[in-house]
Each structure stands twice: as structure tokens, then as C-alpha cells.
């Protein structure tokens, strides 16, 4: 049931978003009259996030070093063969 117009606050006490005059609930966090327009303060999920700990857990402390490899000798021969074929076609 929608909240009466007189009880709808201008701003949500939970997230601080502006609430339209005839809204039944906050468009951002969903707080409404039945939840007491959010009796509890909004929790920031990123507040206790430790990025360094996350990286250590996900990727490990000792990352193997990535060493790019050059082209295999076979592909060098294929490239030279193609260039030679093009040159011979033009002659």
C-alpha cells in the first residue's frame, strides 16, 4: 500500500536519495513506510574492503613472470616464402 503523501519524506534517511512526492518507496534503496523509511543506516559494502588482501587471495603473492616469446622459426619461413612468392609473381 502506498505511503500517504504527508508521511513521505523529501529525502531517504537510508541512502539520501530524493524521493518523489507520491512514491511508495525510495527509488534507490527501496526503503518505504512499512520498513520505517529505513530505521537502519545504509551500509557501504566497500567500507571494509581491503584491495591488497583481495589481490593476495585471488592471485597469490608470487606471480609467475610472463615472458613473451618470439615467433617460431616456422612462421618466419612461411613469411619469407610468401614474400618470395609475391616477388616472383611480379617478375
N, C-alpha and C positions, 0 to 999 in steps of 0.2 A: 504494500500500500504506500503510495507516495507521501512524502512528508508535507505537512501543511506549509504554505508559503511563509507564514510568520516564524516558523521554527527552523527554516533552512538558513544556515549561516552564510555569510558572503564568501568566506574562505574556509577551506577544510582545516580543522585543527590537527589532522594527522599529517597531511603532506603539504599543506599551504597552497594548494591549487584553488583558483577562483571557481566558485560553484554557481551555475546559472540559477536564476530566481526560482524556477519551477522544477528543479532537479530533485529526483528522489534519492540520489546518491552522488557521491563525489565522482566526477568523470575520470579522475586519475587513479585513486586508490580503492574506490568502491565503498568508502565509509558512508553510512546512512543513519537514519533516525533509530532504527532497531539496534544498531551497534553503538548507539550513543555518540554518533559523529566521531567515532574513533576515540574511545576513552584512553587508549594507549598511544604513546608517541611512535611515529614511524621508525622502523629500524633500517639503518643503512647496511645492506649486505656487504658492501665493500669496506666498511669501517675497520674490521679486524683482519682484513686480507693482507697477508704477507707475501709479496711478489717473489722475493728471493727464496722463501721456503717453498713456494709453489714450483718454481723453476727447478730447485734441487730435487723435489719429489718426482716431478714429471720426467725430467731429462737426466737426472743423475749429476753428481758433482764432476765426474771425469768424463767429458765428452770426447769421443774419438775425433781426431783432427781429420778433416776432409781434405784429401789431396786430389786435385783434378788431374786426370790422366790425359795425355795427348792422344792424337788419332792413331789408330792401329795402323801398322805398316801396310796392311791390305788395302785400306781406304786411300792411302797415298798413291799406291799403284793404280787403283781404279781411277782416281782423279787425273793422274798423268796419262793414263790410257785414253781417257775421254778427251783431254786436251790434244793429244796426238791425233786422235781420230778427227777432231774438228779441223785441225791444221791440214791434214791430208785431204779432207773433203774440199777445202778451198783451193787447193793446188791443182 
